[in-house]
Amino acid sequence: MENDPDKLNNALKVARLYYQNDWSQSDIATELQISRATVSRLLQYARDTGVVRIQIMDPQLPITTLTAALRARYQLKDLVIVPTTPEAGNTLLTQVGAGAANYIESIVKSDDIIGIGWGKTIHQVANQLDPKDVGGVTVVQMKGSVANSNSNNYAFESVNTFANAFRTQPQYLPLPVIFDHQQTKELVEQDTHIRHIIELGRKANIAVFTVGTVRDSALLFKLGYFTATEQYALQQRAVGDVFSRFIDVNGQIVDADINQRTIGIALDELPEKEHSILVAANSAKVPAIHGALTAHYANTLIVDQATAADLVDYGKHVRTN
């Protein structure tokens, strides 16, 4: 029975829904039209056969140990690991946002061009920035921001707050990040103002961004850009997104069509940045972080201690090309 290929396939399907997509056992049972007890048995089978590995990582591993491991694994230019501490009134995201803000303040100089993404993480970074007296700084959105839902992506707020901190005017990219048709996106890109904003993003010497997941709760899925079929396909092939471009565990684009419909910085331009800064504060983002760092889209990582520990462990076991 343990070598039954059908059982193995069912265990894989259930494990992906449970561990990767955060579905409950009841929801899985309903979706697959099996009993909840069967779901439980298949999850146990996945663990028993090694399909699923569960390891308890100590989030308090010494930061020096984590730093050495991550620098060696990903050839990082800079790394900031924010201690995981139970500070009253401060969430983990707030603490990491403060760490990222302090780092950004330390590197920004006159005439820099800062390109940013959006989302809750980048919004937290923006909120923690202290005004800095530098001249000639430009702050630009590096991907489109208009969405088809009521969910807030914090794009407008983030670029405004970044610009205020560096005493400049924000440069918006007031477009959907993903178009329905490639031809429409290419036509819009021909507009003089849009070309100017995109070119500013290419010239940016500092890029600040996070990664997304492919869980059902992922912000990019909640913003109304994808059909149910497209979302399902992405969840099967991708580990997350960088600047709304979906990648696999090696950092490679998983869907050329969606990528061609996406407006903003191209991923192969990120390694050319002087400072390409990935900020994350969620262990659920570890696969996407790994993919982004493996492809060298970021040369600087700012992350919390627990996520850093999970990333070290993930890098030991994931298969890459």
Secondary structure, DSSP 8 states (H G I E B T S, - for coil): -TT-HHHHHHHHHHHIIIIIS---HHHHHHHHT--HHHHHHHHHHHHHTTSS------TTS-HHHHHHHHHHHHT-SEEEEE-----TT--HHHHHHHHHHHHHHHH--TT-EEEE--SHHHHHHHHH------SS-EEEESB--B-SSS----HHHHHHHHHHHTTS-EE---SBSB-S-HHHHHHHHTSHHHHHHHHHHHH-SEEEE-EE--STT-HHHHTT-S-HHHHHHHHHH-SEEETTEEE-TTS-BS-HHHHHTB-B--GGGGGGSSEEEEEE--GGGHHHHHHHHHTTS-SEEEEEHHHHHHHHHHHHH----
